[in-house]
Amino acid sequence: MKTRLLLIALSFLVATSAICQSSDNEDFESTTGIWYMLFYNKQFTDSQFGVQGDFQERNWDLDGDFEQRLIRNGLTFKPKESNLLLTLGYGNIQSGEFGSDSSKTQEHRIYQEALIPWKISDRISTSHRYRFEQRWIEEAKMKTRHRYNLFVNIALNQASFDEGTIYLALYSELFLYSWDVVMDRLRVYSAIGYEFSQGSKLQFGVMRQYVNSIEPKNQLQLSLHRSIK
């Protein structure tokens, strides 16, 4: 069993390396980026309320060409006798240009979110997330966007998720412009994850992003997920 898991992990890393080779092409679409991410959540004791958020540092390439810095935090509410988790939050986003251009743009974002966990078995867990965003990008008019994400985690070396679990993490997220109901982008992600303590997970994988009018782009992702007790 351990040999099989090692082969799965090695195959994943080889495949990731093969599709994510850095390119000397100045076109950012042909250059593999990398995102460093921290996600956290906390449910307040004896309360239906909590907090959650994420901090992300994104680079256009593997050499530190700044793409985006995202800080997002929200207040959560969990209805009684329900797995539904509702969030009202705010995000501050700073975005840079590819290459030597050092100019940056600022975005303020308010979002509303519904997360619905759905456990298929002890070994397989899924979550459905719907997010509605209101975006103010510097001097431009407010833009709105709908996002739907399906997450799937599959435990590989244990019958259920617990400390020491190695797992396969997958997700697919669709972005739609609100007014025209036109696809903004699609993200498809796969990663190997490790739960090193209860509520603390580390993932490394690759996300392929499809955006209108440009070629698909690969992003390596290293993320820490922390549930604060």
N, C-alpha and C positions, 0 to 999 in steps of 0.2 A: 504493500500500500504506500509506504513512504517513498519507494523508488518511483512509483507511478506519479505521485504528487510532485516529486522533484523533476521528472520529465515534463509534466504539464507546465511547471513554473519556468523551466528552461526554454521550452517551446514558445511560451508567451514572450519571454524577454528577447529571444532571437527574432520572432516575428515583429515585435515592436522596433527593434534595432533596424530591421530590414526596410520597414516602411517609413522610418523617421530619420533617415540620413540627412544631415545638414547639407545645404547646397550653397555653392559660391554664387549662384544666381542672385542678382540684386532684387528680384521679384520676391516680395515677402510670402506670396502664396506657395513658393517652392522651398521655403525655409522652415524647418521644424522649430516651433516655439516651446517654451516650458513655463508652466504655471505652478507656483508654490501656494498652498492653500491651508488655512486652519478653519475648521468648523467647530462650533461649540453649541451646547444647549443645556439649560438647567430648568428643572421644574421646582417651583418653590414648595417648601414643606407644608402639607395640609392646605394646599391652595390649588385652584384650577389655573392659576397664572404661572408664567415662567418667562424665560428669555432665550433667544437664540441669535446666532449671527455667524458671519464669516469674514475673514481677512485674506485677501488674495494679492499676490504680486505676480504679474504676468509679463513675460518677455517675448519679443518677436522671434528671437533665435536662442541658441544655447550659450551665447556669449554675453548676455546681459543687456541687449538692446531693449530699453523700457517700452512696454506696450500699454500696461494699465495697472493701476493700484485701486483696489476695491475694498471699501470698508462698509459693512452692512450689519445692522442690528435691528432686532424686532421684539415686541412684546407678544407672548403667546397666550392662548386661552384654550383649555381642553374641556369640552362639555362633559358633564357627568355621565358615567356608564357608556363612554364612547371612545374609540381610538382616534377620532378626528382631532387634528391639531390646527388651530387657526392662528395666523400671525398678522400683525400690522407692524410694518417696519420702514426704516429709512436707510438709504444707501448714498454714500459719497464716492464718486468715481473720478479718477484723474487718468486721462488717456494721452499717450504720446504717439508720435509719428515714427514710421519705420525708417531706419537708417540714421544718417547724421543730423537730420532735422530735430532740434531739441524743443520745439514748440509743444505745448500741452493744452488740452481742453478740459473743462470742468463740468461735471454732471451731478445734479441732485436728483434723487429718485425716491419716490414713495411706493410701497408695494403692499398688496394684500395677498395672503397665501392660505391655501387649504392643503394639508398633508393627510393622506389616508393610508396607514400601514395595512398590509394584507399578508398574513402569514399562510403560505401554502402548506408548509410542513416544518418540522424542527430544523431541517437542513436548508430550506429555501424560504427566503423572506422577500417581499416586494413592498414598494410604496408608490402611491400615485400622488403627484404634486401638481396643483394648479396655482399659478401666480399671475396676478394682474399688476402691471407697472404703469406709473405715471412718471415721465422723464422730462427734466428740464436741462437741456444741453446749452450752456452759456446763453447766447442771445436768441436762440431759436424758440419757436413756440413749443408748448407742451406736446409731447408725443406719448401715446399709450401703446401697450403691447401685452399680448396674452402669451403665457408659456405653460406647456404641459410636459411633465417629465415622468417617465416610468423607470423606477430603480429595481434591480434584481440582484440579490446577494445569495450565493450558493456556497455553503460550507463544504470544504474538500476533505479535510483530515479528521473531522469529528462529526458525530451524528447531529449536533446542534451547536449554536453559537455560544462560545464561552472563552475564557482565557486560553490562549494558545491556538485559537482557530485560524487556519489559513483558508481564505475564501476567494471566490471569483466575484468581482463586482462589475456589474453591467448597468448602463443606462442609455436611454434615448430621449432627447428633449427637442420639442418642436416650438419655434417662436413664430407668432403671427402678429402682423400689424393690425391694430384694432379697426381702423376706419375702412380699409380696403379688403380686409380678410385675405391678405396676401402673405405668403411665407417669408419671414425675414431670414431665418436660418434654421438649420437642423444640426444637432450634435449627436454623435454616436461614440460611446465610451466603453472600454474594457480595461480591467486592472486586476492585479493580484493584491489582496489585502491580508493584513495580519492583526488579530485582536490580541494585543500584548497585555492588557489588563481589562477588567470588566468596565465596559463603556469607553474604552480607548482603542482606536484603530488607526492603522497606518496603511495607505494605499499608494501604489505606484502603477501608472498605466498610461494609455494614450487615448486622446480624444480626437476624432476627425470631425471637422466642422465644414458644413456646406452653407455658403452664403450666396444670395442672388448676385449674379453678374461677375463673380470671381471664381477662380478654381478652388476646389477643396483644400484645406490646410490641416496639417497634423500638429497637435499640441501634446507634448509630454506633460503629465500631471503628477505631482507629489503632494499628498494631502494627509493631514492629521485630523481625525474626528474624535471629539471629546465630549462625553456626557458628564456634566459636573453634578456630583451628588450633594 
